[in-house]
Amino acid sequence: MSFSALGLSAPLLKAVAEQSYSKPYPIQQEAIPAILKGKDVLGIAKTGSGKTAGFVLPLLERLQSKQQSRNRYINTLVLVPTRELAVQVADVFKMLGASLPRKVKTLAVYGGVSVNPQMMALSGTEVLVATPGRLLDLLSSKSVHLSEVETLVLDEADKMLNLGFEEEMNRILGLLPRQRQNILFSATLGNDIEQLIKAQLHDPVRIEIQEEAQPLEQIRQIAYHVAPERKGPLLRYLIRQGNMQQVLIFVSSTRTADNLAEKLTKNGIEAVAMHSKKSQGARTEALSRFKSGKLPVLVATDLVSRGIDIQLLPYVINYDLPRSPKDYVHRIGRTGRAEAVGEAISLITPEDRHHFRIIQKKMGKRVEILETDQLNLQGQ
């Protein structure tokens, strides 16, 4: 099936082609026609399934036929759990809507930065992508109004509930018009999500994309046994030998992220740490530079990894192993997307060996492990 069969207009089909989207993902095939018809939609799909474009495209299409909403009266509200996801979703709206005949202003609002610039930027906004806490800040100051919202999107609803946003979400939901289109996406279904579905969605089109095994065949996995004191030199050796121009490195703590990024930079490999203790401005700038290819190395913790979604990321390195096999698959799944080949590298110390065997067993795939004792790492 092609995007042209989904009911999108020529300008949006052009935008899709410019982004080199060859064919719609399964969730897009089902969600786009349903949203275009104004139906409520429940989508159960994991991160990386293409769900963002699955709701952005039809919502932009529907907005083309509507009059611009009153100033500071939002037409479309997208609630998300994290700052990074807010920026990412807003960027997709802006990217796909850039060439449309009727311009649609999209704004991302989130905590961790001054609220005043966001208040001023709200003028003329029709699509608001917001974290719950910051949206309530803006509502309390009457900087934005929800009484004319026609479409609500709850993106990664399970994570919003897991992060303790239930009370904030309920307050926001209580301010919305009863008659509206509702779109809810979640990676999992639990009791809390089921209650939310029953309370907010009316006869939804249910789309459940079975979580297939990560297409690990697109990812070349390799591991290196290494003594703890040689991890840093080995990492630098691998980056240089592989001429890695864009590599995402996962670590276990904010302290390790800072130390590792500093050490890499001191040794001539430009790197920036990205974690929850960094300011939002610093995180946004680092991610933007990394996505554009201007920053070769990003060192990240798992906490912020959901906001790092790069279609053709060539390398992922596990400097520290994650706690669970599921997190391991999630990490390495950042590469090898969109039918491109990626490479995932893990550095395994003696104390990691047992845990890595468990990861391989749960994953159902054996990873080649190379010894590094004979490698000359002097000068790295």
Secondary structure as a PSIPRED ss2 file (coil, helix, strand):
# PSIPRED VFORMAT (PSIPRED V4.0)

   1 M C   1.000  0.000  0.000
   2 S C   1.000  0.000  0.000
   3 F H   0.000  1.000  0.000
   4 S H   0.000  1.000  0.000
   5 A H   0.000  1.000  0.000
   6 L H   0.000  1.000  0.000
   7 G C   1.000  0.000  0.000
   8 L C   1.000  0.000  0.000
   9 S C   1.000  0.000  0.000
  10 A H   0.000  1.000  0.000
  11 P H   0.000  1.000  0.000
  12 L H   0.000  1.000  0.000
  13 L H   0.000  1.000  0.000
  14 K H   0.000  1.000  0.000
  15 A H   0.000  1.000  0.000
  16 V H   0.000  1.000  0.000
  17 A H   0.000  1.000  0.000
  18 E H   0.000  1.000  0.000
  19 Q C   1.000  0.000  0.000
  20 S C   1.000  0.000  0.000
  21 Y C   1.000  0.000  0.000
  22 S C   1.000  0.000  0.000
  23 K C   1.000  0.000  0.000
  24 P C   1.000  0.000  0.000
  25 Y C   1.000  0.000  0.000
  26 P H   0.000  1.000  0.000
  27 I H   0.000  1.000  0.000
  28 Q H   0.000  1.000  0.000
  29 Q H   0.000  1.000  0.000
  30 E H   0.000  1.000  0.000
  31 A H   0.000  1.000  0.000
  32 I H   0.000  1.000  0.000
  33 P H   0.000  1.000  0.000
  34 A H   0.000  1.000  0.000
  35 I H   0.000  1.000  0.000
  36 L H   0.000  1.000  0.000
  37 K C   1.000  0.000  0.000
  38 G C   1.000  0.000  0.000
  39 K C   1.000  0.000  0.000
  40 D C   1.000  0.000  0.000
  41 V E   0.000  0.000  1.000
  42 L E   0.000  0.000  1.000
  43 G E   0.000  0.000  1.000
  44 I E   0.000  0.000  1.000
  45 A C   1.000  0.000  0.000
  46 K C   1.000  0.000  0.000
  47 T C   1.000  0.000  0.000
  48 G C   1.000  0.000  0.000
  49 S C   1.000  0.000  0.000
  50 G C   1.000  0.000  0.000
  51 K H   0.000  1.000  0.000
  52 T H   0.000  1.000  0.000
  53 A H   0.000  1.000  0.000
  54 G H   0.000  1.000  0.000
  55 F H   0.000  1.000  0.000
  56 V H   0.000  1.000  0.000
  57 L H   0.000  1.000  0.000
  58 P H   0.000  1.000  0.000
  59 L H   0.000  1.000  0.000
  60 L H   0.000  1.000  0.000
  61 E H   0.000  1.000  0.000
  62 R H   0.000  1.000  0.000
  63 L H   0.000  1.000  0.000
  64 Q H   0.000  1.000  0.000
  65 S C   1.000  0.000  0.000
  66 K C   1.000  0.000  0.000
  67 Q C   1.000  0.000  0.000
  68 Q C   1.000  0.000  0.000
  69 S C   1.000  0.000  0.000
  70 R C   1.000  0.000  0.000
  71 N C   1.000  0.000  0.000
  72 R C   1.000  0.000  0.000
  73 Y E   0.000  0.000  1.000
  74 I C   1.000  0.000  0.000
  75 N C   1.000  0.000  0.000
  76 T E   0.000  0.000  1.000
  77 L E   0.000  0.000  1.000
  78 V E   0.000  0.000  1.000
  79 L E   0.000  0.000  1.000
  80 V C   1.000  0.000  0.000
  81 P C   1.000  0.000  0.000
  82 T C   1.000  0.000  0.000
  83 R H   0.000  1.000  0.000
  84 E H   0.000  1.000  0.000
  85 L H   0.000  1.000  0.000
  86 A H   0.000  1.000  0.000
  87 V H   0.000  1.000  0.000
  88 Q H   0.000  1.000  0.000
  89 V H   0.000  1.000  0.000
  90 A H   0.000  1.000  0.000
  91 D H   0.000  1.000  0.000
  92 V H   0.000  1.000  0.000
  93 F H   0.000  1.000  0.000
  94 K H   0.000  1.000  0.000
  95 M H   0.000  1.000  0.000
  96 L H   0.000  1.000  0.000
  97 G H   0.000  1.000  0.000
  98 A C   1.000  0.000  0.000
  99 S C   1.000  0.000  0.000
 100 L C   1.000  0.000  0.000
 101 P C   1.000  0.000  0.000
 102 R C   1.000  0.000  0.000
 103 K C   1.000  0.000  0.000
 104 V C   1.000  0.000  0.000
 105 K C   1.000  0.000  0.000
 106 T E   0.000  0.000  1.000
 107 L E   0.000  0.000  1.000
 108 A E   0.000  0.000  1.000
 109 V E   0.000  0.000  1.000
 110 Y C   1.000  0.000  0.000
 111 G C   1.000  0.000  0.000
 112 G C   1.000  0.000  0.000
 113 V C   1.000  0.000  0.000
 114 S C   1.000  0.000  0.000
 115 V H   0.000  1.000  0.000
 116 N H   0.000  1.000  0.000
 117 P H   0.000  1.000  0.000
 118 Q H   0.000  1.000  0.000
 119 M H   0.000  1.000  0.000
 120 M H   0.000  1.000  0.000
 121 A H   0.000  1.000  0.000
 122 L C   1.000  0.000  0.000
 123 S C   1.000  0.000  0.000
 124 G C   1.000  0.000  0.000
 125 T C   1.000  0.000  0.000
 126 E C   1.000  0.000  0.000
 127 V E   0.000  0.000  1.000
 128 L E   0.000  0.000  1.000
 129 V E   0.000  0.000  1.000
 130 A E   0.000  0.000  1.000
 131 T C   1.000  0.000  0.000
 132 P H   0.000  1.000  0.000
 133 G H   0.000  1.000  0.000
 134 R H   0.000  1.000  0.000
 135 L H   0.000  1.000  0.000
 136 L H   0.000  1.000  0.000
 137 D H   0.000  1.000  0.000
 138 L H   0.000  1.000  0.000
 139 L H   0.000  1.000  0.000
 140 S H   0.000  1.000  0.000
 141 S C   1.000  0.000  0.000
 142 K C   1.000  0.000  0.000
 143 S C   1.000  0.000  0.000
 144 V C   1.000  0.000  0.000
 145 H E   0.000  0.000  1.000
 146 L C   1.000  0.000  0.000
 147 S C   1.000  0.000  0.000
 148 E C   1.000  0.000  0.000
 149 V C   1.000  0.000  0.000
 150 E C   1.000  0.000  0.000
 151 T E   0.000  0.000  1.000
 152 L E   0.000  0.000  1.000
 153 V E   0.000  0.000  1.000
 154 L E   0.000  0.000  1.000
 155 D C   1.000  0.000  0.000
 156 E C   1.000  0.000  0.000
 157 A H   0.000  1.000  0.000
 158 D H   0.000  1.000  0.000
 159 K H   0.000  1.000  0.000
 160 M H   0.000  1.000  0.000
 161 L H   0.000  1.000  0.000
 162 N H   0.000  1.000  0.000
 163 L C   1.000  0.000  0.000
 164 G C   1.000  0.000  0.000
 165 F C   1.000  0.000  0.000
 166 E H   0.000  1.000  0.000
 167 E H   0.000  1.000  0.000
 168 E H   0.000  1.000  0.000
 169 M H   0.000  1.000  0.000
 170 N H   0.000  1.000  0.000
 171 R H   0.000  1.000  0.000
 172 I H   0.000  1.000  0.000
 173 L H   0.000  1.000  0.000
 174 G C   1.000  0.000  0.000
 175 L C   1.000  0.000  0.000
 176 L C   1.000  0.000  0.000
 177 P C   1.000  0.000  0.000
 178 R C   1.000  0.000  0.000
 179 Q C   1.000  0.000  0.000
 180 R C   1.000  0.000  0.000
 181 Q E   0.000  0.000  1.000
 182 N E   0.000  0.000  1.000
 183 I E   0.000  0.000  1.000
 184 L E   0.000  0.000  1.000
 185 F E   0.000  0.000  1.000
 186 S E   0.000  0.000  1.000
 187 A C   1.000  0.000  0.000
 188 T C   1.000  0.000  0.000
 189 L C   1.000  0.000  0.000
 190 G C   1.000  0.000  0.000
 191 N H   0.000  1.000  0.000
 192 D H   0.000  1.000  0.000
 193 I H   0.000  1.000  0.000
 194 E H   0.000  1.000  0.000
 195 Q H   0.000  1.000  0.000
 196 L H   0.000  1.000  0.000
 197 I H   0.000  1.000  0.000
 198 K H   0.000  1.000  0.000
 199 A H   0.000  1.000  0.000
 200 Q H   0.000  1.000  0.000
 201 L C   1.000  0.000  0.000
 202 H C   1.000  0.000  0.000
 203 D C   1.000  0.000  0.000
 204 P C   1.000  0.000  0.000
 205 V E   0.000  0.000  1.000
 206 R E   0.000  0.000  1.000
 207 I E   0.000  0.000  1.000
 208 E E   0.000  0.000  1.000
 209 I C   1.000  0.000  0.000
 210 Q C   1.000  0.000  0.000
 211 E C   1.000  0.000  0.000
 212 E C   1.000  0.000  0.000
 213 A C   1.000  0.000  0.000
 214 Q C   1.000  0.000  0.000
 215 P C   1.000  0.000  0.000
 216 L H   0.000  1.000  0.000
 217 E H   0.000  1.000  0.000
 218 Q H   0.000  1.000  0.000
 219 I E   0.000  0.000  1.000
 220 R E   0.000  0.000  1.000
 221 Q E   0.000  0.000  1.000
 222 I E   0.000  0.000  1.000
 223 A E   0.000  0.000  1.000
 224 Y E   0.000  0.000  1.000
 225 H E   0.000  0.000  1.000
 226 V C   1.000  0.000  0.000
 227 A C   1.000  0.000  0.000
 228 P H   0.000  1.000  0.000
 229 E H   0.000  1.000  0.000
 230 R H   0.000  1.000  0.000
 231 K H   0.000  1.000  0.000
 232 G H   0.000  1.000  0.000
 233 P H   0.000  1.000  0.000
 234 L H   0.000  1.000  0.000
 235 L H   0.000  1.000  0.000
 236 R H   0.000  1.000  0.000
 237 Y H   0.000  1.000  0.000
 238 L H   0.000  1.000  0.000
 239 I H   0.000  1.000  0.000
 240 R H   0.000  1.000  0.000
 241 Q H   0.000  1.000  0.000
 242 G C   1.000  0.000  0.000
 243 N C   1.000  0.000  0.000
 244 M C   1.000  0.000  0.000
 245 Q C   1.000  0.000  0.000
 246 Q C   1.000  0.000  0.000
 247 V E   0.000  0.000  1.000
 248 L E   0.000  0.000  1.000
 249 I E   0.000  0.000  1.000
 250 F E   0.000  0.000  1.000
 251 V C   1.000  0.000  0.000
 252 S C   1.000  0.000  0.000
 253 S C   1.000  0.000  0.000
 254 T H   0.000  1.000  0.000
 255 R H   0.000  1.000  0.000
 256 T H   0.000  1.000  0.000
 257 A H   0.000  1.000  0.000
 258 D H   0.000  1.000  0.000
 259 N H   0.000  1.000  0.000
 260 L H   0.000  1.000  0.000
 261 A H   0.000  1.000  0.000
 262 E H   0.000  1.000  0.000
 263 K H   0.000  1.000  0.000
 264 L H   0.000  1.000  0.000
 265 T H   0.000  1.000  0.000
 266 K H   0.000  1.000  0.000
 267 N C   1.000  0.000  0.000
 268 G C   1.000  0.000  0.000
 269 I C   1.000  0.000  0.000
 270 E C   1.000  0.000  0.000
 271 A E   0.000  0.000  1.000
 272 V E   0.000  0.000  1.000
 273 A E   0.000  0.000  1.000
 274 M E   0.000  0.000  1.000
 275 H C   1.000  0.000  0.000
 276 S C   1.000  0.000  0.000
 277 K C   1.000  0.000  0.000
 278 K C   1.000  0.000  0.000
 279 S C   1.000  0.000  0.000
 280 Q H   0.000  1.000  0.000
 281 G H   0.000  1.000  0.000
 282 A H   0.000  1.000  0.000
 283 R H   0.000  1.000  0.000
 284 T H   0.000  1.000  0.000
 285 E H   0.000  1.000  0.000
 286 A H   0.000  1.000  0.000
 287 L H   0.000  1.000  0.000
 288 S H   0.000  1.000  0.000
 289 R H   0.000  1.000  0.000
 290 F H   0.000  1.000  0.000
 291 K H   0.000  1.000  0.000
 292 S H   0.000  1.000  0.000
 293 G C   1.000  0.000  0.000
 294 K C   1.000  0.000  0.000
 295 L C   1.000  0.000  0.000
 296 P C   1.000  0.000  0.000
 297 V E   0.000  0.000  1.000
 298 L E   0.000  0.000  1.000
 299 V E   0.000  0.000  1.000
 300 A E   0.000  0.000  1.000
 301 T C   1.000  0.000  0.000
 302 D H   0.000  1.000  0.000
 303 L H   0.000  1.000  0.000
 304 V H   0.000  1.000  0.000
 305 S H   0.000  1.000  0.000
 306 R H   0.000  1.000  0.000
 307 G H   0.000  1.000  0.000
 308 I C   1.000  0.000  0.000
 309 D C   1.000  0.000  0.000
 310 I C   1.000  0.000  0.000
 311 Q C   1.000  0.000  0.000
 312 L C   1.000  0.000  0.000
 313 L C   1.000  0.000  0.000
 314 P C   1.000  0.000  0.000
 315 Y E   0.000  0.000  1.000
 316 V E   0.000  0.000  1.000
 317 I E   0.000  0.000  1.000
 318 N E   0.000  0.000  1.000
 319 Y C   1.000  0.000  0.000
 320 D C   1.000  0.000  0.000
 321 L C   1.000  0.000  0.000
 322 P C   1.000  0.000  0.000
 323 R C   1.000  0.000  0.000
 324 S C   1.000  0.000  0.000
 325 P H   0.000  1.000  0.000
 326 K H   0.000  1.000  0.000
 327 D H   0.000  1.000  0.000
 328 Y H   0.000  1.000  0.000
 329 V H   0.000  1.000  0.000
 330 H H   0.000  1.000  0.000
 331 R H   0.000  1.000  0.000
 332 I H   0.000  1.000  0.000
 333 G C   1.000  0.000  0.000
 334 R C   1.000  0.000  0.000
 335 T C   1.000  0.000  0.000
 336 G C   1.000  0.000  0.000
 337 R C   1.000  0.000  0.000
 338 A C   1.000  0.000  0.000
 339 E C   1.000  0.000  0.000
 340 A C   1.000  0.000  0.000
 341 V C   1.000  0.000  0.000
 342 G E   0.000  0.000  1.000
 343 E E   0.000  0.000  1.000
 344 A E   0.000  0.000  1.000
 345 I E   0.000  0.000  1.000
 346 S E   0.000  0.000  1.000
 347 L E   0.000  0.000  1.000
 348 I E   0.000  0.000  1.000
 349 T C   1.000  0.000  0.000
 350 P H   0.000  1.000  0.000
 351 E H   0.000  1.000  0.000
 352 D H   0.000  1.000  0.000
 353 R H   0.000  1.000  0.000
 354 H H   0.000  1.000  0.000
 355 H H   0.000  1.000  0.000
 356 F H   0.000  1.000  0.000
 357 R H   0.000  1.000  0.000
 358 I H   0.000  1.000  0.000
 359 I H   0.000  1.000  0.000
 360 Q H   0.000  1.000  0.000
 361 K H   0.000  1.000  0.000
 362 K H   0.000  1.000  0.000
 363 M H   0.000  1.000  0.000
 364 G C   1.000  0.000  0.000
 365 K C   1.000  0.000  0.000
 366 R C   1.000  0.000  0.000
 367 V C   1.000  0.000  0.000
 368 E E   0.000  0.000  1.000
 369 I E   0.000  0.000  1.000
 370 L E   0.000  0.000  1.000
 371 E E   0.000  0.000  1.000
 372 T C   1.000  0.000  0.000
 373 D C   1.000  0.000  0.000
 374 Q C   1.000  0.000  0.000
 375 L C   1.000  0.000  0.000
 376 N C   1.000  0.000  0.000
 377 L C   1.000  0.000  0.000
 378 Q C   1.000  0.000  0.000
 379 G C   1.000  0.000  0.000
 380 Q C   1.000  0.000  0.000
